Amino acid sequence: MDLFSAIQLAEIVSTFFYTFIGVVLMFLVWKMIDWMTPFPILKEIEKDQNIALAILIGFLFLSIAIIIAAVILS
């Protein structure tokens, strides 16, 4: 029980707050990417089975998540 007694309420609240901020930023980035492309991304990935585009979008989200995490931690 010593491990759980060291957890502060402020740490839990800040974790939820920064998680919410990160998810909102990722959603905004998705909407911006979807708005900037001249074709529907979801149609290309789901219906046309464009694996290269899916990998590219996945790596893009991974890199943006790393940038958001670095900004939040700094």
Distance bins in CASP14 RR format, pairs under 12 A and 6 or more apart:
PFRMAT RR
TARGET T0000
AUTHOR 0000-0000-0000
RMODE 2
METHOD distances of the structure
MODEL  1
1 7 0 0 0 0 0 1 0 0 0 0 0
4 11 0 0 0 0 0 1 0 0 0 0 0
4 12 0 0 0 0 0 1 0 0 0 0 0
7 13 0 0 0 0 0 1 0 0 0 0 0
7 14 0 0 0 0 0 1 0 0 0 0 0
7 15 0 0 0 0 0 1 0 0 0 0 0
8 14 0 0 0 0 1 0 0 0 0 0 0
8 15 0 0 0 0 0 1 0 0 0 0 0
9 15 0 0 0 0 0 1 0 0 0 0 0
9 16 0 0 0 0 0 1 0 0 0 0 0
10 16 0 0 0 0 0 1 0 0 0 0 0
10 17 0 0 0 0 0 1 0 0 0 0 0
11 17 0 0 0 0 0 1 0 0 0 0 0
11 18 0 0 0 0 0 1 0 0 0 0 0
12 18 0 0 0 0 0 1 0 0 0 0 0
12 19 0 0 0 0 0 1 0 0 0 0 0
13 19 0 0 0 0 0 1 0 0 0 0 0
13 20 0 0 0 0 0 1 0 0 0 0 0
14 20 0 0 0 0 0 1 0 0 0 0 0
14 21 0 0 0 0 0 1 0 0 0 0 0
14 72 0 0 0 0 1 0 0 0 0 0 0
14 73 0 0 0 0 0 1 0 0 0 0 0
15 21 0 0 0 0 0 1 0 0 0 0 0
15 22 0 0 0 0 0 1 0 0 0 0 0
15 72 0 0 0 0 0 1 0 0 0 0 0
16 22 0 0 0 0 0 1 0 0 0 0 0
16 23 0 0 0 0 0 1 0 0 0 0 0
17 23 0 0 0 0 0 1 0 0 0 0 0
17 24 0 0 0 0 0 1 0 0 0 0 0
17 72 0 0 0 0 1 0 0 0 0 0 0
18 24 0 0 0 0 0 1 0 0 0 0 0
18 25 0 0 0 0 0 1 0 0 0 0 0
18 68 0 0 0 0 1 0 0 0 0 0 0
18 69 0 0 0 0 1 0 0 0 0 0 0
18 71 0 0 0 0 0 1 0 0 0 0 0
18 72 1 0 1 0 0 0 0 0 0 0 0
18 73 0 0 0 0 1 0 0 0 0 0 0
18 74 0 0 0 0 0 1 0 0 0 0 0
19 25 0 0 0 0 0 1 0 0 0 0 0
19 26 0 0 0 0 0 1 0 0 0 0 0
19 65 0 0 0 0 0 1 0 0 0 0 0
19 68 0 0 0 0 0 1 0 0 0 0 0
19 69 0 0 0 0 0 1 0 0 0 0 0
19 72 0 0 0 0 1 0 0 0 0 0 0
20 26 0 0 0 0 0 1 0 0 0 0 0
20 27 0 0 0 0 0 1 0 0 0 0 0
20 68 0 0 0 0 0 1 0 0 0 0 0
20 72 0 0 0 0 0 1 0 0 0 0 0
21 27 0 0 0 0 0 1 0 0 0 0 0
21 28 0 0 0 0 0 1 0 0 0 0 0
21 68 0 0 0 0 1 0 0 0 0 0 0
21 69 0 0 0 0 0 1 0 0 0 0 0
21 71 0 0 0 0 1 0 0 0 0 0 0
21 72 1 0 0 1 0 0 0 0 0 0 0
22 28 0 0 0 0 1 0 0 0 0 0 0
22 29 0 0 0 0 1 0 0 0 0 0 0
22 30 0 0 0 0 0 1 0 0 0 0 0
22 61 0 0 0 0 0 1 0 0 0 0 0
22 64 0 0 0 0 1 0 0 0 0 0 0
22 65 0 0 0 0 1 0 0 0 0 0 0
22 66 0 0 0 0 0 1 0 0 0 0 0
22 67 0 0 0 0 0 1 0 0 0 0 0
22 68 1 0 1 0 0 0 0 0 0 0 0
22 69 0 0 0 0 1 0 0 0 0 0 0
22 70 0 0 0 0 0 1 0 0 0 0 0
22 71 0 0 0 0 1 0 0 0 0 0 0
22 72 1 0 0 1 0 0 0 0 0 0 0
22 73 0 0 0 0 0 1 0 0 0 0 0
23 29 0 0 0 0 0 1 0 0 0 0 0
23 30 0 0 0 0 0 1 0 0 0 0 0
23 61 0 0 0 0 0 1 0 0 0 0 0
23 64 0 0 0 0 0 1 0 0 0 0 0
23 65 0 0 0 0 0 1 0 0 0 0 0
23 68 0 0 0 0 1 0 0 0 0 0 0
23 72 0 0 0 0 0 1 0 0 0 0 0
24 30 0 0 0 0 0 1 0 0 0 0 0
24 31 0 0 0 0 0 1 0 0 0 0 0
24 68 0 0 0 0 1 0 0 0 0 0 0
24 72 0 0 0 0 0 1 0 0 0 0 0
25 31 0 0 0 0 0 1 0 0 0 0 0
25 32 0 0 0 0 0 1 0 0 0 0 0
25 61 0 0 0 0 0 1 0 0 0 0 0
25 64 1 0 0 1 0 0 0 0 0 0 0
25 65 0 0 0 0 1 0 0 0 0 0 0
25 67 0 0 0 0 1 0 0 0 0 0 0
25 68 1 0 1 0 0 0 0 0 0 0 0
25 69 0 0 0 0 0 1 0 0 0 0 0
25 71 0 0 0 0 1 0 0 0 0 0 0
25 72 0 0 0 0 1 0 0 0 0 0 0
26 32 0 0 0 0 0 1 0 0 0 0 0
26 33 0 0 0 0 0 1 0 0 0 0 0
26 57 0 0 0 0 0 1 0 0 0 0 0
26 58 0 0 0 0 0 1 0 0 0 0 0
26 60 0 0 0 0 0 1 0 0 0 0 0
26 61 1 0 0 1 0 0 0 0 0 0 0
26 62 0 0 0 0 0 1 0 0 0 0 0
26 63 0 0 0 0 0 1 0 0 0 0 0
26 64 1 0 0 1 0 0 0 0 0 0 0
26 65 1 0 0 1 0 0 0 0 0 0 0
26 66 0 0 0 0 0 1 0 0 0 0 0
26 67 0 0 0 0 0 1 0 0 0 0 0
26 68 1 0 0 1 0 0 0 0 0 0 0
26 69 0 0 0 0 0 1 0 0 0 0 0
27 33 0 0 0 0 0 1 0 0 0 0 0
27 34 0 0 0 0 0 1 0 0 0 0 0
27 61 0 0 0 0 0 1 0 0 0 0 0
27 64 0 0 0 0 0 1 0 0 0 0 0
27 68 0 0 0 0 0 1 0 0 0 0 0
28 34 0 0 0 0 0 1 0 0 0 0 0
28 35 0 0 0 0 0 1 0 0 0 0 0
28 64 0 0 0 0 0 1 0 0 0 0 0
28 68 0 0 0 0 0 1 0 0 0 0 0
29 35 0 0 0 0 0 1 0 0 0 0 0
29 36 0 0 0 0 0 1 0 0 0 0 0
29 57 0 0 0 0 0 1 0 0 0 0 0
29 58 0 0 0 0 0 1 0 0 0 0 0
29 60 0 0 0 0 1 0 0 0 0 0 0
29 61 1 0 0 1 0 0 0 0 0 0 0
29 62 0 0 0 0 0 1 0 0 0 0 0
29 63 0 0 0 0 0 1 0 0 0 0 0
29 64 1 0 1 0 0 0 0 0 0 0 0
29 65 0 0 0 0 1 0 0 0 0 0 0
29 67 0 0 0 0 1 0 0 0 0 0 0
29 68 0 0 0 0 1 0 0 0 0 0 0
30 36 0 0 0 0 0 1 0 0 0 0 0
30 37 0 0 0 0 0 1 0 0 0 0 0
30 41 0 0 0 0 1 0 0 0 0 0 0
30 42 0 0 0 0 0 1 0 0 0 0 0
30 57 0 0 0 0 1 0 0 0 0 0 0
30 58 0 0 0 0 0 1 0 0 0 0 0
30 60 0 0 0 0 1 0 0 0 0 0 0
30 61 1 0 0 1 0 0 0 0 0 0 0
30 64 0 0 0 0 1 0 0 0 0 0 0
30 65 0 0 0 0 0 1 0 0 0 0 0
31 37 0 0 0 0 0 1 0 0 0 0 0
31 41 0 0 0 0 0 1 0 0 0 0 0
32 41 0 0 0 0 0 1 0 0 0 0 0
32 60 0 0 0 0 0 1 0 0 0 0 0
32 64 0 0 0 0 0 1 0 0 0 0 0
33 39 0 0 0 0 0 1 0 0 0 0 0
33 40 0 0 0 0 0 1 0 0 0 0 0
33 41 1 0 0 1 0 0 0 0 0 0 0
33 42 0 0 0 0 0 1 0 0 0 0 0
33 53 0 0 0 0 0 1 0 0 0 0 0
33 56 0 0 0 0 0 1 0 0 0 0 0
33 57 1 0 0 1 0 0 0 0 0 0 0
33 58 0 0 0 0 0 1 0 0 0 0 0
33 60 1 0 0 1 0 0 0 0 0 0 0
33 61 0 0 0 0 1 0 0 0 0 0 0
33 64 0 0 0 0 1 0 0 0 0 0 0
34 40 1 0 0 1 0 0 0 0 0 0 0
34 41 1 0 1 0 0 0 0 0 0 0 0
34 42 1 0 0 1 0 0 0 0 0 0 0
34 43 0 0 0 0 0 1 0 0 0 0 0
34 44 0 0 0 0 0 1 0 0 0 0 0
34 45 0 0 0 0 0 1 0 0 0 0 0
34 57 0 0 0 0 1 0 0 0 0 0 0
34 60 0 0 0 0 0 1 0 0 0 0 0
35 41 0 0 0 0 0 1 0 0 0 0 0
36 60 0 0 0 0 0 1 0 0 0 0 0
37 43 0 0 0 0 0 1 0 0 0 0 0
37 44 0 0 0 0 1 0 0 0 0 0 0
37 45 0 0 0 0 0 1 0 0 0 0 0
37 50 0 0 0 0 0 1 0 0 0 0 0
37 53 0 0 0 0 1 0 0 0 0 0 0
37 56 0 0 0 0 0 1 0 0 0 0 0
37 57 0 0 0 0 1 0 0 0 0 0 0
37 60 0 0 0 0 0 1 0 0 0 0 0
38 44 0 0 0 0 0 1 0 0 0 0 0
39 45 0 0 0 0 0 1 0 0 0 0 0
39 47 0 0 0 0 0 1 0 0 0 0 0
39 48 0 0 0 0 1 0 0 0 0 0 0
39 50 0 0 0 0 1 0 0 0 0 0 0
39 53 0 0 0 0 1 0 0 0 0 0 0
40 46 0 0 0 0 1 0 0 0 0 0 0
40 47 0 0 0 0 1 0 0 0 0 0 0
40 48 0 0 0 0 1 0 0 0 0 0 0
40 50 0 0 0 0 0 1 0 0 0 0 0
40 53 0 0 0 0 0 1 0 0 0 0 0
41 47 0 0 0 0 0 1 0 0 0 0 0
41 48 0 0 0 0 0 1 0 0 0 0 0
41 50 0 0 0 0 1 0 0 0 0 0 0
41 53 1 0 0 1 0 0 0 0 0 0 0
41 54 0 0 0 0 1 0 0 0 0 0 0
41 56 0 0 0 0 1 0 0 0 0 0 0
41 57 1 0 0 1 0 0 0 0 0 0 0
41 58 0 0 0 0 0 1 0 0 0 0 0
41 60 0 0 0 0 0 1 0 0 0 0 0
41 61 0 0 0 0 0 1 0 0 0 0 0
42 48 0 0 0 0 0 1 0 0 0 0 0
42 50 0 0 0 0 0 1 0 0 0 0 0
42 53 0 0 0 0 0 1 0 0 0 0 0
42 54 0 0 0 0 0 1 0 0 0 0 0
42 57 0 0 0 0 1 0 0 0 0 0 0
43 49 0 0 0 0 0 1 0 0 0 0 0
43 50 0 0 0 0 1 0 0 0 0 0 0
43 53 0 0 0 0 0 1 0 0 0 0 0
44 50 1 0 1 0 0 0 0 0 0 0 0
44 51 0 0 0 0 0 1 0 0 0 0 0
44 52 0 0 0 0 1 0 0 0 0 0 0
44 53 1 0 1 0 0 0 0 0 0 0 0
44 54 0 0 0 0 1 0 0 0 0 0 0
44 56 0 0 0 0 0 1 0 0 0 0 0
44 57 0 0 0 0 1 0 0 0 0 0 0
45 51 0 0 0 0 1 0 0 0 0 0 0
45 52 0 0 0 0 1 0 0 0 0 0 0
45 53 1 0 1 0 0 0 0 0 0 0 0
45 54 1 0 1 0 0 0 0 0 0 0 0
45 55 0 0 0 0 1 0 0 0 0 0 0
45 56 0 0 0 0 1 0 0 0 0 0 0
45 57 1 0 0 1 0 0 0 0 0 0 0
45 58 0 0 0 0 0 1 0 0 0 0 0
46 53 0 0 0 0 0 1 0 0 0 0 0
46 54 0 0 0 0 1 0 0 0 0 0 0
46 57 0 0 0 0 0 1 0 0 0 0 0
47 53 0 0 0 0 0 1 0 0 0 0 0
48 54 0 0 0 0 0 1 0 0 0 0 0
50 56 0 0 0 0 1 0 0 0 0 0 0
50 57 0 0 0 0 1 0 0 0 0 0 0
51 57 0 0 0 0 0 1 0 0 0 0 0
51 58 0 0 0 0 0 1 0 0 0 0 0
52 58 0 0 0 0 0 1 0 0 0 0 0
52 59 0 0 0 0 0 1 0 0 0 0 0
53 59 0 0 0 0 0 1 0 0 0 0 0
53 60 0 0 0 0 0 1 0 0 0 0 0
54 60 0 0 0 0 0 1 0 0 0 0 0
54 61 0 0 0 0 0 1 0 0 0 0 0
55 61 0 0 0 0 0 1 0 0 0 0 0
55 62 0 0 0 0 0 1 0 0 0 0 0
56 62 0 0 0 0 0 1 0 0 0 0 0
56 63 0 0 0 0 0 1 0 0 0 0 0
57 63 0 0 0 0 0 1 0 0 0 0 0
57 64 0 0 0 0 0 1 0 0 0 0 0
58 64 0 0 0 0 1 0 0 0 0 0 0
58 65 0 0 0 0 1 0 0 0 0 0 0
59 65 0 0 0 0 0 1 0 0 0 0 0
59 66 0 0 0 0 0 1 0 0 0 0 0
60 66 0 0 0 0 0 1 0 0 0 0 0
60 67 0 0 0 0 0 1 0 0 0 0 0
61 67 0 0 0 0 0 1 0 0 0 0 0
61 68 0 0 0 0 0 1 0 0 0 0 0
62 68 0 0 0 0 0 1 0 0 0 0 0
62 69 0 0 0 0 0 1 0 0 0 0 0
63 69 0 0 0 0 0 1 0 0 0 0 0
63 70 0 0 0 0 0 1 0 0 0 0 0
64 70 0 0 0 0 0 1 0 0 0 0 0
64 71 0 0 0 0 0 1 0 0 0 0 0
65 71 0 0 0 0 0 1 0 0 0 0 0
65 72 0 0 0 0 0 1 0 0 0 0 0
66 72 0 0 0 0 0 1 0 0 0 0 0
66 73 0 0 0 0 0 1 0 0 0 0 0
67 73 0 0 0 0 0 1 0 0 0 0 0
67 74 0 0 0 0 0 1 0 0 0 0 0
68 74 0 0 0 0 0 1 0 0 0 0 0
END
